[in-house]
Amino acid sequence: MVNILFDGWEPVARIVVVGTLAYTALVVLLRVSGKRTLSRMNSFDFVITVAIGATFGRVLTTRSVPLVEAVTAFALLITLQYVVTSLQIRSKRFSRLVTAEPALLLYQGRVLHDALRAERLTEKELEGAVRKHGMGSLQEAEAVVLEADGRLSVIGPDNAGDGAILPHDPPD
């Protein structure tokens, strides 16, 4: 019968040794790959992060995965992330394919309900973002944008400028 509480010191030692080495390799690979790998996440970055975490967890808990295979998997995932971000920089079409476009949710104090619905957000969430920026009502905000990484950017009337960086043409 398999002992579910303790199966000897060898598996524990393996987790400590392999976990430490895998962690060190992962930190080195992430450091070499650049700041972009660790920046705010879009959907592709999130997938890579989850895959790296799953790989790391498997390495720690499965005896059948050698450290070299784990480091190779980490390197592959980070290389894919580097290639995708490089392609994003070079091709607007590719960038639109893997990264969500920002969405204008409020303009000149007016809630854009169709945009809210399309992005699956509520007016209460919009109000919360506006409050976090020190405003007491939606009418005080010039614009609210749902960014590609999921953050809500609130632009006050003093910072609106000509609105040239707002996504899409603002409604009339």
Secondary structure, 3 states (H helix, E strand, C coil): CCCCCCCCHHHHHHHHHHHHHHHHHHHHHHHHHCHHHHCCCCHHHHHHHHHHHHHHHHHHHCCCCCHHHHHHHHHHHHHHHHHHHHHHHHCHHHHHHHCCCCEEEEECCEECHHHHHHCCCCHHHHHHHHHHCCCCCHHHCCEEEECCCCCEEEECHHHCCCCCCCCCCCCC
